[in-house]
Amino acid sequence: MDEIFKDLAREYGRIQYNMARLKSVERLSDQSKGENFVLAYLMKHPEKTNPKEISRTLNVSSARVAAVLNKLEERGMARRAADPESRRQTLVQILPPGEEHHRQIQDRFLKEVSQMLEMLGEEDAGNYIRIQKKLLAYFEKKQKEEEGSHEFVKP
């Protein structure tokens, strides 16, 4: 690997380390974790969905999904019920307080990110988004390749 990329990788690591220590960055990253992430999924799937689907789609353990759903139910934001078509399945549905909470989270997220992008300026903000899309495509491709290499191939 070219030495310049190793140096840049070290600098990237230092930046990520320092960013992770900032409360404002922590608040922003919390927008896409845990309860907020599950609420966002439920908002996009207003018909009842099951916890297995949430776990698979969000790439988190079923135990983590169960813990999040427990908290959401306790706060009256979501409801689990047996699937009338298959008693062995559990269905999850977002409730109005969950929808409202998600809207508030989304509003805060848009405000924070808009301020960050405005600070960068129009050109740098556009470049930042372009680079993020490029990184997303890279990691999606890498994940597909890794998943493909673990598949059992019949002789």
C-alpha positions, 0 to 999 in steps of 0.5 A: 500500500502506498505510504501516502495512503497509510499516512492519510489512514493514520490522520483519519484515525486521529480525526475519528478518535477526536470526533468520537469524544465530542458530545455534539457528534455523539448526539448526531450519531445517536440519531441512527442507533437503537430506539431511533433506528427501530422507530425509523424502520417502523415509520417506513413500514407502517403495516405490522412487521416482525422483529426478525425482519427488523433484526435482519434489515438493520443488521442487529441481533434479535436480542438487541431488537427485543430490548429496544422493543421492550423500551418502546412498548414501555413508553407507549411508542410501539406495540407487539401482538401475535400474528393472527395468521401465524400464532408463532409470529409476533408483529410490531406496529408503531403507535402515534407517540412513537411517530411523534417522537420519530418526527422530533428526532428527525427534525433535530437531525435535519437541523444539526446536519443542515448546520454542519453542511452550511458551515462547510459551504455549498461546494464542500458540502456537495463534495462531502455528500458525493464522497459519502455516497462513494464510500457507501457504494464501496462498503456495500460492495465489500459486504456483498463480496464478504457475504458471498465468500462465506456461502456454502457452495455445493460440489 
